Amino acid sequence: MPVSNVAIVSPTMGIIVLVIFVLAGKLFRDNWKAQGPHWKRNCWLAGIVATLCFLALAFVPFVPR
């Protein structure tokens, strides 16, 4: 699938990406504060997910069908 065909095609999909973004950010913060076992790995994973969701919300066009 070419990158030019990537779009958020429904409000529900946008809300799902937003909820994942918020939950990943909360998970990042909780891991950072607790600093339990493997906290650095968990922070990296949650941070990458949050960053990808942010980039999707910021740069992927919303084209309702």
PAKOLFI-128552 format. One record per residue (C-alpha): residue number from 1; x, y, z. Coordinates in nm, 2 decimals, padded with zeros to 4 digits, always signed. Example, Ala and Ser with C-alpha at 12.3 -4.5 7.8 and 13.67 -1.06 7.14 Angstrom:
BEGIN
<r vopa="1" X="+01.23" Y="-00.45" Z="+00.78"/>
<r vopa="2" X="+01.37" Y="-00.11" Z="+00.71"/>
! end
This chain:
BEGIN
<r vopa="1" X="+00.00" Y="+00.00" Z="+00.00"/>
<r vopa="2" X="+00.16" Y="+00.33" Z="-00.11"/>
<r vopa="3" X="+00.20" Y="+00.60" Z="+00.16"/>
<r vopa="4" X="-00.02" Y="+00.83" Z="-00.05"/>
<r vopa="5" X="-00.32" Y="+00.61" Z="+00.03"/>
<r vopa="6" X="-00.28" Y="+00.63" Z="+00.41"/>
<r vopa="7" X="-00.56" Y="+00.83" Z="+00.57"/>
<r vopa="8" X="-00.78" Y="+00.83" Z="+00.88"/>
<r vopa="9" X="-01.11" Y="+00.74" Z="+00.72"/>
<r vopa="10" X="-01.35" Y="+00.77" Z="+01.01"/>
<r vopa="11" X="-01.39" Y="+00.97" Z="+01.33"/>
<r vopa="12" X="-01.39" Y="+00.64" Z="+01.52"/>
<r vopa="13" X="-01.05" Y="+00.55" Z="+01.39"/>
<r vopa="14" X="-00.92" Y="+00.90" Z="+01.50"/>
<r vopa="15" X="-01.07" Y="+00.85" Z="+01.84"/>
<r vopa="16" X="-00.90" Y="+00.51" Z="+01.87"/>
<r vopa="17" X="-00.56" Y="+00.65" Z="+01.78"/>
<r vopa="18" X="-00.62" Y="+00.94" Z="+02.03"/>
<r vopa="19" X="-00.71" Y="+00.69" Z="+02.31"/>
<r vopa="20" X="-00.40" Y="+00.48" Z="+02.23"/>
<r vopa="21" X="-00.19" Y="+00.80" Z="+02.24"/>
<r vopa="22" X="-00.32" Y="+00.90" Z="+02.58"/>
<r vopa="23" X="-00.29" Y="+00.55" Z="+02.73"/>
<r vopa="24" X="+00.07" Y="+00.51" Z="+02.60"/>
<r vopa="25" X="+00.16" Y="+00.85" Z="+02.75"/>
<r vopa="26" X="+00.02" Y="+00.75" Z="+03.08"/>
<r vopa="27" X="+00.20" Y="+00.42" Z="+03.07"/>
<r vopa="28" X="+00.52" Y="+00.60" Z="+02.99"/>
<r vopa="29" X="+00.48" Y="+00.83" Z="+03.29"/>
<r vopa="30" X="+00.38" Y="+00.55" Z="+03.52"/>
<r vopa="31" X="+00.69" Y="+00.34" Z="+03.42"/>
<r vopa="32" X="+00.91" Y="+00.64" Z="+03.46"/>
<r vopa="33" X="+00.79" Y="+00.72" Z="+03.81"/>
<r vopa="34" X="+00.78" Y="+00.36" Z="+03.94"/>
<r vopa="35" X="+01.12" Y="+00.26" Z="+03.79"/>
<r vopa="36" X="+01.05" Y="-00.11" Z="+03.84"/>
<r vopa="37" X="+01.22" Y="-00.40" Z="+03.65"/>
<r vopa="38" X="+01.29" Y="-00.32" Z="+03.28"/>
<r vopa="39" X="+01.15" Y="+00.03" Z="+03.33"/>
<r vopa="40" X="+01.38" Y="+00.18" Z="+03.06"/>
<r vopa="41" X="+01.26" Y="-00.07" Z="+02.80"/>
<r vopa="42" X="+00.90" Y="-00.02" Z="+02.89"/>
<r vopa="43" X="+00.94" Y="+00.36" Z="+02.87"/>
<r vopa="44" X="+01.10" Y="+00.33" Z="+02.53"/>
<r vopa="45" X="+00.82" Y="+00.11" Z="+02.40"/>
<r vopa="46" X="+00.54" Y="+00.33" Z="+02.54"/>
<r vopa="47" X="+00.72" Y="+00.64" Z="+02.41"/>
<r vopa="48" X="+00.75" Y="+00.50" Z="+02.06"/>
<r vopa="49" X="+00.38" Y="+00.41" Z="+02.05"/>
<r vopa="50" X="+00.29" Y="+00.75" Z="+02.18"/>
<r vopa="51" X="+00.51" Y="+00.92" Z="+01.93"/>
<r vopa="52" X="+00.37" Y="+00.72" Z="+01.64"/>
<r vopa="53" X="+00.02" Y="+00.80" Z="+01.74"/>
<r vopa="54" X="+00.10" Y="+01.17" Z="+01.77"/>
<r vopa="55" X="+00.26" Y="+01.17" Z="+01.43"/>
<r vopa="56" X="-00.04" Y="+00.99" Z="+01.28"/>
<r vopa="57" X="-00.28" Y="+01.25" Z="+01.44"/>
<r vopa="58" X="-00.06" Y="+01.54" Z="+01.33"/>
<r vopa="59" X="+00.03" Y="+01.44" Z="+00.98"/>
<r vopa="60" X="-00.21" Y="+01.17" Z="+00.84"/>
<r vopa="61" X="-00.50" Y="+01.34" Z="+00.67"/>
<r vopa="62" X="-00.86" Y="+01.29" Z="+00.78"/>
<r vopa="63" X="-01.06" Y="+01.18" Z="+00.48"/>
<r vopa="64" X="-01.41" Y="+01.07" Z="+00.59"/>
<r vopa="65" X="-01.58" Y="+00.82" Z="+00.36"/>
! end
